[in-house]
Amino acid sequence: PELKDLNSSMTTPEIGGEIEALRKDCASYTEKLERIKSATNHVTPEEKEKVCREQQLSRREWRRRKRMATELLDAILEGYPKSKKQFFEEVGIETDEDHGVVLPATV
């Protein structure tokens, strides 16, 4: 068992290389942390709250407009002889679903 442990353990030069690589990583992380700490573009809680409120209003408006459009189109389609898909193609309507667009989640 001891021979197996010795054969699988790292040599002194390998350990030195590993330590040097870790020191470089540590230095780069320290430098990154300092850049983050010294950044002057931090967002204040008030600014974040304002953006969150604006997003909430936009989400509400998006849902309201989408609901209105759906109700209007459903009313038109009641008396329309063709399918919804055919109607959309003829009129040139593109939906959120056609483009994979989804309502952003609440922050």
N, CA, C and O atoms as a GROMACS GRO file, in nm:
protein
  428
    1PRO      N    1   0.081  -0.120   0.000
    1PRO     CA    2   0.000   0.000   0.000
    1PRO      C    3   0.085   0.127   0.000
    1PRO      O    4   0.051   0.224  -0.067
    2GLU      N    5   0.198   0.125   0.076
    2GLU     CA    6   0.282   0.246   0.081
    2GLU      C    7   0.342   0.278  -0.054
    2GLU      O    8   0.349   0.395  -0.092
    3LEU      N    9   0.387   0.174  -0.128
    3LEU     CA   10   0.447   0.194  -0.258
    3LEU      C   11   0.344   0.254  -0.354
    3LEU      O   12   0.376   0.344  -0.433
    4LYS      N   13   0.222   0.204  -0.346
    4LYS     CA   14   0.114   0.256  -0.431
    4LYS      C   15   0.090   0.405  -0.400
    4LYS      O   16   0.074   0.485  -0.492
    5ASP      N   17   0.089   0.441  -0.271
    5ASP     CA   18   0.069   0.581  -0.231
    5ASP      C   19   0.183   0.668  -0.283
    5ASP      O   20   0.160   0.779  -0.332
    6LEU      N   21   0.306   0.618  -0.272
    6LEU     CA   22   0.421   0.696  -0.318
    6LEU      C   23   0.420   0.714  -0.468
    6LEU      O   24   0.452   0.821  -0.519
    7ASN      N   25   0.382   0.608  -0.541
    7ASN     CA   26   0.379   0.616  -0.686
    7ASN      C   27   0.272   0.713  -0.736
    7ASN      O   28   0.289   0.777  -0.839
    8SER      N   29   0.160   0.724  -0.663
    8SER     CA   30   0.051   0.811  -0.708
    8SER      C   31   0.064   0.953  -0.654
    8SER      O   32  -0.012   1.041  -0.695
    9SER      N   33   0.159   0.978  -0.565
    9SER     CA   34   0.174   1.114  -0.510
    9SER      C   35   0.256   1.200  -0.607
    9SER      O   36   0.329   1.149  -0.692
   10MET      N   37   0.241   1.331  -0.591
   10MET     CA   38   0.308   1.427  -0.680
   10MET      C   39   0.455   1.444  -0.640
   10MET      O   40   0.493   1.426  -0.524
   11THR      N   41   0.534   1.478  -0.740
   11THR     CA   42   0.676   1.504  -0.713
   11THR      C   43   0.690   1.648  -0.667
   11THR      O   44   0.597   1.727  -0.679
   12THR      N   45   0.806   1.681  -0.614
   12THR     CA   46   0.831   1.817  -0.566
   12THR      C   47   0.816   1.921  -0.678
   12THR      O   48   0.754   2.025  -0.656
   13PRO      N   49   0.871   1.896  -0.798
   13PRO     CA   50   0.852   1.995  -0.906
   13PRO      C   51   0.703   2.009  -0.945
   13PRO      O   52   0.658   2.119  -0.976
   14GLU      N   53   0.629   1.898  -0.944
   14GLU     CA   54   0.486   1.904  -0.976
   14GLU      C   55   0.411   1.987  -0.873
   14GLU      O   56   0.325   2.069  -0.907
   15ILE      N   57   0.444   1.965  -0.746
   15ILE     CA   58   0.379   2.042  -0.639
   15ILE      C   59   0.415   2.190  -0.653
   15ILE      O   60   0.329   2.276  -0.635
   16GLY      N   61   0.542   2.219  -0.685
   16GLY     CA   62   0.584   2.359  -0.705
   16GLY      C   63   0.505   2.424  -0.818
   16GLY      O   64   0.462   2.538  -0.806
   17GLY      N   65   0.486   2.350  -0.927
   17GLY     CA   66   0.408   2.403  -1.039
   17GLY      C   67   0.263   2.427  -1.000
   17GLY      O   68   0.203   2.528  -1.038
   18GLU      N   69   0.208   2.335  -0.923
   18GLU     CA   70   0.069   2.348  -0.876
   18GLU      C   71   0.055   2.470  -0.785
   18GLU      O   72  -0.042   2.546  -0.797
   19ILE      N   73   0.150   2.488  -0.695
   19ILE     CA   74   0.146   2.604  -0.604
   19ILE      C   75   0.154   2.733  -0.684
   19ILE      O   76   0.082   2.829  -0.656
   20GLU      N   77   0.243   2.736  -0.784
   20GLU     CA   78   0.259   2.857  -0.866
   20GLU      C   79   0.129   2.888  -0.941
   20GLU      O   80   0.089   3.004  -0.949
   21ALA      N   81   0.064   2.786  -0.996
   21ALA     CA   82  -0.063   2.806  -1.068
   21ALA      C   83  -0.169   2.859  -0.972
   21ALA      O   84  -0.246   2.949  -1.008
   22LEU      N   85  -0.174   2.804  -0.851
   22LEU     CA   86  -0.271   2.851  -0.753
   22LEU      C   87  -0.244   2.995  -0.710
   22LEU      O   88  -0.337   3.072  -0.687
   23ARG      N   89  -0.116   3.030  -0.698
   23ARG     CA   90  -0.081   3.169  -0.663
   23ARG      C   91  -0.126   3.266  -0.772
   23ARG      O   92  -0.176   3.374  -0.742
   24LYS      N   93  -0.110   3.226  -0.900
   24LYS     CA   94  -0.154   3.310  -1.011
   24LYS      C   95  -0.306   3.327  -1.007
   24LYS      O   96  -0.358   3.437  -1.025
   25ASP      N   97  -0.376   3.216  -0.982
   25ASP     CA   98  -0.523   3.222  -0.972
   25ASP      C   99  -0.563   3.317  -0.860
   25ASP      O  100  -0.651   3.402  -0.877
   26CYS      N  101  -0.498   3.303  -0.746
   26CYS     CA  102  -0.529   3.385  -0.630
   26CYS      C  103  -0.504   3.532  -0.661
   26CYS      O  104  -0.584   3.618  -0.623
   27ALA      N  105  -0.394   3.561  -0.728
   27ALA     CA  106  -0.361   3.699  -0.762
   27ALA      C  107  -0.465   3.757  -0.858
   27ALA      O  108  -0.506   3.872  -0.843
   28SER      N  109  -0.508   3.677  -0.955
   28SER     CA  110  -0.607   3.729  -1.050
   28SER      C  111  -0.740   3.753  -0.981
   28SER      O  112  -0.810   3.850  -1.011
   29TYR      N  113  -0.776   3.664  -0.888
   29TYR     CA  114  -0.902   3.684  -0.813
   29TYR      C  115  -0.893   3.806  -0.723
   29TYR      O  116  -0.990   3.881  -0.710
   30THR      N  117  -0.777   3.827  -0.661
   30THR     CA  118  -0.758   3.944  -0.574
   30THR      C  119  -0.770   4.072  -0.657
   30THR      O  120  -0.832   4.169  -0.614
   31GLU      N  121  -0.709   4.070  -0.775
   31GLU     CA  122  -0.715   4.187  -0.864
   31GLU      C  123  -0.860   4.213  -0.907
   31GLU      O  124  -0.906   4.327  -0.909
   32LYS      N  125  -0.931   4.107  -0.941
   32LYS     CA  126  -1.072   4.121  -0.982
   32LYS      C  127  -1.155   4.177  -0.867
   32LYS      O  128  -1.240   4.264  -0.888
   33LEU      N  129  -1.131   4.128  -0.746
   33LEU     CA  130  -1.204   4.176  -0.629
   33LEU      C  131  -1.177   4.325  -0.606
   33LEU      O  132  -1.268   4.400  -0.574
   34GLU      N  133  -1.053   4.366  -0.621
   34GLU     CA  134  -1.018   4.507  -0.602
   34GLU      C  135  -1.088   4.594  -0.706
   34GLU      O  136  -1.136   4.703  -0.673
   35ARG      N  137  -1.094   4.546  -0.831
   35ARG     CA  138  -1.164   4.623  -0.936
   35ARG      C  139  -1.312   4.636  -0.901
   35ARG      O  140  -1.372   4.742  -0.922
   36ILE      N  141  -1.370   4.529  -0.850
   36ILE     CA  142  -1.512   4.534  -0.812
   36ILE      C  143  -1.534   4.631  -0.697
   36ILE      O  144  -1.627   4.711  -0.699
   37LYS      N  145  -1.446   4.623  -0.596
   37LYS     CA  146  -1.459   4.711  -0.478
   37LYS      C  147  -1.442   4.858  -0.515
   37LYS      O  148  -1.509   4.944  -0.458
   38SER      N  149  -1.353   4.886  -0.609
   38SER     CA  150  -1.325   5.026  -0.643
   38SER      C  151  -1.417   5.080  -0.753
   38SER      O  152  -1.404   5.195  -0.793
   39ALA      N  153  -1.508   4.997  -0.801
   39ALA     CA  154  -1.598   5.041  -0.909
   39ALA      C  155  -1.684   5.156  -0.861
   39ALA      O  156  -1.734   5.157  -0.748
   40THR      N  157  -1.702   5.254  -0.950
   40THR     CA  158  -1.784   5.370  -0.914
   40THR      C  159  -1.924   5.358  -0.972
   40THR      O  160  -2.007   5.448  -0.955
   41ASN      N  161  -1.951   5.248  -1.041
   41ASN     CA  162  -2.081   5.236  -1.108
   41ASN      C  163  -2.176   5.143  -1.031
   41ASN      O  164  -2.258   5.073  -1.092
   42HIS      N  165  -2.166   5.143  -0.901
   42HIS     CA  166  -2.256   5.060  -0.821
   42HIS      C  167  -2.398   5.115  -0.831
   42HIS      O  168  -2.418   5.236  -0.844
   43VAL      N  169  -2.495   5.025  -0.824
   43VAL     CA  170  -2.635   5.065  -0.830
   43VAL      C  171  -2.686   5.084  -0.688
   43VAL      O  172  -2.669   4.998  -0.602
   44THR      N  173  -2.747   5.198  -0.665
   44THR     CA  174  -2.801   5.224  -0.531
   44THR      C  175  -2.932   5.148  -0.515
   44THR      O  176  -2.997   5.114  -0.615
   45PRO      N  177  -2.972   5.120  -0.392
   45PRO     CA  178  -3.100   5.052  -0.369
   45PRO      C  179  -3.218   5.128  -0.429
   45PRO      O  180  -3.314   5.067  -0.476
   46GLU      N  181  -3.210   5.260  -0.428
   46GLU     CA  182  -3.318   5.341  -0.485
   46GLU      C  183  -3.327   5.321  -0.636
   46GLU      O  184  -3.436   5.308  -0.692
   47GLU      N  185  -3.209   5.318  -0.701
   47GLU     CA  186  -3.207   5.296  -0.847
   47GLU      C  187  -3.260   5.158  -0.881
   47GLU      O  188  -3.335   5.141  -0.977
   48LYS      N  189  -3.222   5.059  -0.802
   48LYS     CA  190  -3.269   4.922  -0.826
   48LYS      C  191  -3.420   4.916  -0.809
   48LYS      O  192  -3.490   4.854  -0.890
   49GLU      N  193  -3.471   4.978  -0.705
   49GLU     CA  194  -3.615   4.980  -0.679
   49GLU      C  195  -3.690   5.046  -0.794
   49GLU      O  196  -3.796   5.000  -0.835
   50LYS      N  197  -3.633   5.156  -0.846
   50LYS     CA  198  -3.696   5.228  -0.958
   50LYS      C  199  -3.705   5.137  -1.080
   50LYS      O  200  -3.809   5.131  -1.146
   51VAL      N  201  -3.596   5.069  -1.111
   51VAL     CA  202  -3.593   4.979  -1.227
   51VAL      C  203  -3.692   4.864  -1.208
   51VAL      O  204  -3.762   4.825  -1.302
   52CYS      N  205  -3.699   4.810  -1.087
   52CYS     CA  206  -3.793   4.701  -1.058
   52CYS      C  207  -3.937   4.747  -1.076
   52CYS      O  208  -4.020   4.674  -1.130
   53ARG      N  209  -3.967   4.870  -1.029
   53ARG     CA  210  -4.103   4.924  -1.047
   53ARG      C  211  -4.137   4.942  -1.194
   53ARG      O  212  -4.247   4.909  -1.238
   54GLU      N  213  -4.040   4.995  -1.270
   54GLU     CA  214  -4.062   5.015  -1.414
   54GLU      C  215  -4.085   4.882  -1.484
   54GLU      O  216  -4.171   4.870  -1.571
   55GLN      N  217  -4.007   4.781  -1.445
   55GLN     CA  218  -4.024   4.650  -1.506
   55GLN      C  219  -4.161   4.592  -1.473
   55GLN      O  220  -4.227   4.532  -1.558
   56GLN      N  221  -4.204   4.610  -1.349
   56GLN     CA  222  -4.335   4.560  -1.306
   56GLN      C  223  -4.447   4.628  -1.387
   56GLN      O  224  -4.541   4.562  -1.431
   57LEU      N  225  -4.435   4.759  -1.405
   57LEU     CA  226  -4.534   4.831  -1.486
   57LEU      C  227  -4.534   4.781  -1.630
   57LEU      O  228  -4.640   4.764  -1.690
   58SER      N  229  -4.416   4.759  -1.685
   58SER     CA  230  -4.405   4.711  -1.823
   58SER      C  231  -4.465   4.571  -1.836
   58SER      O  232  -4.534   4.543  -1.934
   59ARG      N  233  -4.439   4.485  -1.740
   59ARG     CA  234  -4.496   4.349  -1.742
   59ARG      C  235  -4.649   4.356  -1.739
   59ARG      O  236  -4.717   4.286  -1.814
   60ARG      N  237  -4.701   4.441  -1.650
   60ARG     CA  238  -4.846   4.456  -1.636
   60ARG      C  239  -4.908   4.504  -1.768
   60ARG      O  240  -5.012   4.455  -1.813
   61GLU      N  241  -4.841   4.604  -1.828
   61GLU     CA  242  -4.890   4.660  -1.954
   61GLU      C  243  -4.883   4.557  -2.066
   61GLU      O  244  -4.976   4.547  -2.146
   62TRP      N  245  -4.776   4.480  -2.072
   62TRP     CA  246  -4.760   4.374  -2.173
   62TRP      C  247  -4.875   4.274  -2.160
   62TRP      O  248  -4.939   4.239  -2.259
   63ARG      N  249  -4.899   4.228  -2.037
   63ARG     CA  250  -5.007   4.131  -2.015
   63ARG      C  251  -5.143   4.189  -2.056
   63ARG      O  252  -5.224   4.120  -2.118
   64ARG      N  253  -5.168   4.316  -2.020
   64ARG     CA  254  -5.294   4.381  -2.052
   64ARG      C  255  -5.314   4.391  -2.204
   64ARG      O  256  -5.421   4.359  -2.256
   65ARG      N  257  -5.210   4.435  -2.273
   65ARG     CA  258  -5.220   4.450  -2.418
   65ARG      C  259  -5.234   4.315  -2.487
   65ARG      O  260  -5.309   4.301  -2.584
   66LYS      N  261  -5.162   4.216  -2.437
   66LYS     CA  262  -5.172   4.083  -2.498
   66LYS      C  263  -5.313   4.027  -2.478
   66LYS      O  264  -5.369   3.967  -2.570
   67ARG      N  265  -5.369   4.047  -2.360
   67ARG     CA  266  -5.506   3.999  -2.331
   67ARG      C  267  -5.606   4.070  -2.423
   67ARG      O  268  -5.696   4.007  -2.478
   68MET      N  269  -5.590   4.202  -2.439
   68MET     CA  270  -5.681   4.278  -2.526
   68MET      C  271  -5.671   4.229  -2.670
   68MET      O  272  -5.773   4.211  -2.736
   69ALA      N  273  -5.549   4.209  -2.719
   69ALA     CA  274  -5.530   4.163  -2.856
   69ALA      C  275  -5.591   4.023  -2.875
   69ALA      O  276  -5.654   3.996  -2.977
   70THR      N  277  -5.571   3.936  -2.777
   70THR     CA  278  -5.625   3.800  -2.785
   70THR      C  279  -5.778   3.803  -2.788
   70THR      O  280  -5.839   3.733  -2.868
   71GLU      N  281  -5.838   3.885  -2.703
   71GLU     CA  282  -5.984   3.896  -2.701
   71GLU      C  283  -6.036   3.950  -2.834
   71GLU      O  284  -6.136   3.901  -2.886
   72LEU      N  285  -5.969   4.050  -2.889
   72LEU     CA  286  -6.010   4.108  -3.016
   72LEU      C  287  -5.999   4.005  -3.129
   72LEU      O  288  -6.091   3.990  -3.209
   73LEU      N  289  -5.887   3.936  -3.133
   73LEU     CA  290  -5.867   3.836  -3.238
   73LEU      C  291  -5.965   3.720  -3.224
   73LEU      O  292  -6.016   3.669  -3.324
   74ASP      N  293  -5.993   3.677  -3.101
   74ASP     CA  294  -6.091   3.571  -3.080
   74ASP      C  295  -6.229   3.613  -3.130
   74ASP      O  296  -6.302   3.532  -3.188
   75ALA      N  297  -6.264   3.741  -3.106
   75ALA     CA  298  -6.394   3.793  -3.154
   75ALA      C  299  -6.398   3.792  -3.306
   75ALA      O  300  -6.500   3.756  -3.365
   76ILE      N  301  -6.289   3.830  -3.371
   76ILE     CA  302  -6.284   3.829  -3.518
   76ILE      C  303  -6.293   3.686  -3.569
   76ILE      O  304  -6.362   3.659  -3.667
   77LEU      N  305  -6.224   3.594  -3.503
   77LEU     CA  306  -6.217   3.455  -3.550
   77LEU      C  307  -6.349   3.379  -3.532
   77LEU      O  308  -6.369   3.275  -3.594
   78GLU      N  309  -6.439   3.430  -3.447
   78GLU     CA  310  -6.568   3.362  -3.427
   78GLU      C  311  -6.643   3.346  -3.559
   78GLU      O  312  -6.702   3.242  -3.584
   79GLY      N  313  -6.641   3.449  -3.641
   79GLY     CA  314  -6.713   3.443  -3.767
   79GLY      C  315  -6.624   3.418  -3.887
   79GLY      O  316  -6.669   3.427  -4.001
   80TYR      N  317  -6.497   3.388  -3.862
   80TYR     CA  318  -6.401   3.370  -3.972
   80TYR      C  319  -6.401   3.226  -4.017
   80TYR      O  320  -6.393   3.135  -3.934
   81PRO      N  321  -6.410   3.202  -4.149
   81PRO     CA  322  -6.422   3.063  -4.197
   81PRO      C  323  -6.292   2.982  -4.191
   81PRO      O  324  -6.297   2.859  -4.195
   82LYS      N  325  -6.179   3.047  -4.181
   82LYS     CA  326  -6.051   2.974  -4.182
   82LYS      C  327  -5.997   2.961  -4.040
   82LYS      O  328  -6.052   3.015  -3.945
   83SER      N  329  -5.886   2.887  -4.029
   83SER     CA  330  -5.826   2.863  -3.897
   83SER      C  331  -5.753   2.987  -3.848
   83SER      O  332  -5.725   3.079  -3.924
   84LYS      N  333  -5.723   2.987  -3.719
   84LYS     CA  334  -5.650   3.098  -3.657
   84LYS      C  335  -5.514   3.115  -3.724
   84LYS      O  336  -5.472   3.228  -3.751
   85LYS      N  337  -5.448   3.004  -3.750
   85LYS     CA  338  -5.315   3.008  -3.813
   85LYS      C  339  -5.324   3.072  -3.952
   85LYS      O  340  -5.241   3.156  -3.987
   86GLN      N  341  -5.424   3.031  -4.030
   86GLN     CA  342  -5.441   3.088  -4.164
   86GLN      C  343  -5.470   3.237  -4.158
   86GLN      O  344  -5.418   3.315  -4.237
   87PHE      N  345  -5.554   3.276  -4.062
   87PHE     CA  346  -5.587   3.419  -4.044
   87PHE      C  347  -5.462   3.498  -4.011
   87PHE      O  348  -5.438   3.604  -4.070
   88PHE      N  349  -5.382   3.448  -3.918
   88PHE     CA  350  -5.261   3.516  -3.878
   88PHE      C  351  -5.166   3.532  -3.997
   88PHE      O  352  -5.104   3.637  -4.013
   89GLU      N  353  -5.155   3.428  -4.081
   89GLU     CA  354  -5.068   3.434  -4.198
   89GLU      C  355  -5.119   3.536  -4.299
   89GLU      O  356  -5.041   3.613  -4.354
   90GLU      N  357  -5.250   3.538  -4.322
   90GLU     CA  358  -5.308   3.630  -4.420
   90GLU      C  359  -5.291   3.776  -4.375
   90GLU      O  360  -5.258   3.863  -4.456
   91VAL      N  361  -5.313   3.801  -4.247
   91VAL     CA  362  -5.307   3.937  -4.195
   91VAL      C  363  -5.162   3.978  -4.165
   91VAL      O  364  -5.131   4.098  -4.163
   92GLY      N  365  -5.075   3.881  -4.142
   92GLY     CA  366  -4.935   3.910  -4.111
   92GLY      C  367  -4.910   3.932  -3.964
   92GLY      O  368  -4.824   4.012  -3.926
   93ILE      N  369  -4.984   3.861  -3.880
   93ILE     CA  370  -4.968   3.875  -3.735
   93ILE      C  371  -4.856   3.781  -3.688
   93ILE      O  372  -4.856   3.662  -3.720
   94GLU      N  373  -4.764   3.836  -3.612
   94GLU     CA  374  -4.657   3.757  -3.551
   94GLU      C  375  -4.681   3.757  -3.401
   94GLU      O  376  -4.702   3.862  -3.341
   95THR      N  377  -4.677   3.639  -3.340
   95THR     CA  378  -4.703   3.629  -3.196
   95THR      C  379  -4.572   3.617  -3.118
   95THR      O  380  -4.466   3.590  -3.175
   96ASP      N  381  -4.583   3.640  -2.988
   96ASP     CA  382  -4.466   3.621  -2.901
   96ASP      C  383  -4.415   3.478  -2.915
   96ASP      O  384  -4.294   3.454  -2.919
   97GLU      N  385  -4.508   3.384  -2.920
   97GLU     CA  386  -4.472   3.242  -2.927
   97GLU      C  387  -4.395   3.209  -3.056
   97GLU      O  388  -4.305   3.125  -3.054
   98ASP      N  389  -4.431   3.276  -3.167
   98ASP     CA  390  -4.360   3.254  -3.294
   98ASP      C  391  -4.212   3.285  -3.280
   98ASP      O  392  -4.127   3.223  -3.344
   99HIS      N  393  -4.181   3.382  -3.196
   99HIS     CA  394  -4.043   3.427  -3.181
   99HIS      C  395  -3.979   3.378  -3.051
   99HIS      O  396  -3.867   3.418  -3.018
  100GLY      N  397  -4.049   3.294  -2.978
  100GLY     CA  398  -3.994   3.240  -2.852
  100GLY      C  399  -3.980   3.344  -2.744
  100GLY      O  400  -3.895   3.330  -2.656
  101VAL      N  401  -4.062   3.449  -2.749
  101VAL     CA  402  -4.053   3.557  -2.651
  101VAL      C  403  -4.143   3.523  -2.534
  101VAL      O  404  -4.260   3.488  -2.553
  102VAL      N  405  -4.090   3.533  -2.414
  102VAL     CA  406  -4.171   3.510  -2.295
  102VAL      C  407  -4.162   3.632  -2.203
  102VAL      O  408  -4.062   3.705  -2.204
  103LEU      N  409  -4.265   3.650  -2.126
  103LEU     CA  410  -4.269   3.761  -2.031
  103LEU      C  411  -4.159   3.742  -1.928
  103LEU      O  412  -4.150   3.635  -1.868
  104PRO      N  413  -4.074   3.843  -1.905
  104PRO     CA  414  -3.966   3.827  -1.807
  104PRO      C  415  -4.019   3.800  -1.668
  104PRO      O  416  -4.126   3.849  -1.630
  105ALA      N  417  -3.946   3.721  -1.593
  105ALA     CA  418  -3.985   3.689  -1.457
  105ALA      C  419  -3.974   3.813  -1.368
  105ALA      O  420  -3.899   3.905  -1.396
  106THR      N  421  -4.050   3.811  -1.262
  106THR     CA  422  -4.045   3.922  -1.166
  106THR      C  423  -3.913   3.917  -1.092
  106THR      O  424  -3.865   3.810  -1.056
  107VAL      N  425  -3.856   4.034  -1.068
  107VAL     CA  426  -3.727   4.042  -0.997
  107VAL      C  427  -3.751   4.034  -0.848
  107VAL      O  428  -3.656   4.039  -0.770
   0.00000   0.00000   0.00000
